[in-house]
Amino acid sequence: MSRPLILLSNDDGIQAAGLKALAEAMREVGEVVVIAPEVERSAMGHAITISDPLRVKEVDLGLDGVSAYACSGTPADCVKLGLLSMLSRKPDLVVSGINHGGNTGVSVIYSGTVSAAAEGTILGVPGLAVSVDAREVSSFEPTQAVAYHVARGVLDHGLPSGTLLNINVPALPVEQLPAGTMNGQGYVLTVHGKSDWQDHFDRRVDPNNRVYYWLSARKRVVSEVPETDEETLKAGRVSITPLHYNLTDYKARKTIASWDLFSKPK
């Protein structure tokens, strides 16, 4: 019986340390193929390339048994290209990450990491998006361990069609990470929290006297219910959030249905 086939991608680029760490962890689970952007594509969301060709070149990540390719496109492009063209068979799992920085609340909308996993679910393959809550990471070992155990769980039990797991790991030393028990002190099955970005554009002038703008932002938690991704991560526990892309606002739908616009003609 062949080993599970796992497709890896990210939005930090093919040379990101987090991607190599993820590949190290996933090759203990199955056969690993990496297709990732050739350069950083953070905050690309679910963008796909339709007006330019996609170019791919093989890359040596220095990991035995891991095939890796750099793609000129976005994270979603990488997964789509892998599933529809490059892979010899349909993968059993798409895993994206390890992202440098958490992906909780509104960040999920912008995240190329989450979108790469979501593209897998659109094409019928379970997905994991894996992030560690730090820009500078001294050790990926705790996040590698979490990714390994969750991937094994998904391969053993499956996921509902169209569902991905958004995993956020606190930046703690491995000895400080709580034991991994779902809904215990370690892994918490969370809900997607509500937050926004307080954005600001700095207006600047370059040496050629041309005006340009530089975006800066600060994340703000708007409102919270128990066991959200944001609060769980802040509490030093691993957040695992099932996500799917039915964006219908059912509460608003009931309200809008009462408008005259939708009443039956008299």
N, C-alpha and C positions, 0 to 999 in steps of 0.2 A: 504494500500500500504506500502511495507517495505521500510525502510530507505536505502539510498545508502550504499553499502559496500565498505570500504576503507582499502586497505592494506598498512601498513607503514613499511619502512625499513630504513637503514642508513649504513654508513661505520665507524662511530665512536663507534659502539658497543651498546649493549642492555641497558647499564647503563648510556649512555650519556644524559646529561641534555637537549640537543637540541631535542632528540627523545621524551622525556617525554613532553616537551613543545609542540611539533608538535601533539602528541596524544591528548593533552588537547584541542588544537585548532580544530582538525579534528573531535572529538567526538561531536562538535556542528554542524557538517555538516552531519554526518552519523554514521553508525556502524563501529567501528574501530577494526582491528586485526593487531597486531604488530608481525612481524617475522624479527629479526635482528641478526647480528653476535654476538656471545657470547663474543668476544673481539674486539678491534679496528682492522679494516681492511682498513684503509685509503690507498689511492693510489693503490688499487687492480685492478682498471680498470674494465673490463668486464670478469674477470677470473671466470671460473666455475670449480667445483670439479668433476673429472671423475674417479680418481683412489682410492678414499677413501669413506667410507660411510658418510652420513650426519646424525648427531645426534641432537636431538631437546629436549629441556626441557622447561616446562612452568615456567614463571616468573611473579611475582606480582609487577607491576609498581606503585601500590597504587592509581590507577585511576578507579573509578567506571565505569563499562560497557566496559572496554577495556581489551581484551584478548591479552596476550603477550607471545612470545616464543623466546628463545635464540637458535640460530642455529650454529653449528660448522663450517659452510661454509662461503662463500664470500657474499657480498651484492646481486650479481646476483643470486647466489644459493638460497638465502632466498626468493626472489620473484618467481623464477621458482618453488621452492618447494611449496610455498603457492598456486600459481595458478593451478599447475598440480596435487597436492595431498592433501594439508591440508585444504583448504577452502571448505566450504559446497556448495558454489556457486561462479560463476565468479564475481570478484569485479568490481565495477564501476570506480574505480580510484586507481592508485598506487602512493603513495607520499613518497618521500625519503628525509631524513634530520632530523631536521634542522642541516646542517653541520656547524661545527665550522671553519670558514674560507671561503672565496669566491671561486667560481668555474667558472672562466672566461678564455677566450683564450685557450691556450694549456692545461690548467689544466683539461678541460673537458675530454680529452683523458684518463687521469690517474684516474679520479675521480670515486670512488666506489659509491658515492652518485648519480652522473648522471647515472652511469651504472645500478643501481638498478631500476631507473625510465625507462631507456631504455629497460630493460628486460621486463617490463610490456608492452611497446609498441610492442615489438617483438611478444608477446603472445596475442596481440589484445586488450590491456587495456590502456587507456590514462594515461600518467605519468606526475608527477611534481617532479622536483629536487629543493630543497629549501636550500639556504645557507645564512649565515649572515657573513659579511666581518670583522670578528674578531675571534681571538683564545680564548680570555677571554671575555665572554659575561656577562654584568651586568644584562641585562633584555632581554628576548626573546619576550616581548610583541609586539614590532613593527613587527617582523618577523611572529609572530603568526597571527597578523591581516592581513598581506599580504597573507599568505598561505590560510587563511580562505576565503578571498574574491576571490582569483584566483581559488581555488577549487570549490567554488560555481559557478563561471563563466564557468568553464570547464564542470561541471555537467549540467548546463543549456544549453550550446551551443555546447558541444562536441569539439573534435579536429580531424584534418585529420588523417587517418590511418597511424600509424607508427611515429607519432609526439609526442614529449614531450616538456614541457615548462621548461626551465632552469631559475630559479628565484634566483637573488642575491640581498640581501637587505643590504644597508649601516648600519654600526653600529652607529646609531644615537638614542638619546632618542625619545620616541614616539611623544613628542610635537615638535620635530625638523624635523620629517619625513614629506615631502611634501604630500599634498592631493593626493589621488590615482586616477588620471585620465590618462588613456592610452594616450601616446604621448603628455602629458601635462608636468607639473612640477613634477609630482609624479611618476607614473609608465610609463616606456618608453619601447616600443616594439623594441628591439635591434637586432643587428646582431652579430654573433660570431666573436670576434676579433682575430687578429693574434699576437701571442707572443711565446716566448720560455723560457726555463730555462737555465741559465748559471750554469752548474753543475761542482762540484769539489769533488773529493774523497780525504779525509784525510787518509794518511797511518799511522797506529798506531801499537803499540806493546803491547800486554796484559801482565799481571804479569807472565805468563808462557812462555814468549818470543815468542808467536805466533802472526803473522802479521794479522791484520784485517783492513778493510776500512770502513770509515763512510762518507756517502754522504751528502753534503751540496749544496744548490742551491739558486740562486736569480732569480726571474722572471723578464723578460725583454720584453717590448712591442716592437715588430718589426716594424709594420706599422699599421696605423689605417685609417678607413673610418668613416664617420659620424655615430653616434648612435651605437657604439660598446658596448658590455657588459662591457669591462674593463673601458672605459672612462666614461660611464654612472654611474657606481658604484663609481668611484673616484669623480664624481661631486655631490655625495650625493643623487642620485635618484635610485629608484628600477629598476633593469634591468630584463626584461622578454624576453628570447630568444627562439623562436621555433627551435627545433633541430630534425634532423632525420639522419639516418645512410646510406645515399647514398654517398659513399666516392669517386665517380668517379670524376676525374679532367677533365672536358669537354674541357677546353682550351688546355690542354696537349694532349688530345685524337686527336684533329684536327691536331696538329703539328706532332704527331707520325704517323698518318695515311699517311703522305707523304713519309715516309721511303720506300726504295726499298723493304724491307721485306714484305710490305703489298701491293705492286703493283701486278697487274695481270700477270700471267706467259705469256711470249711471245711465 
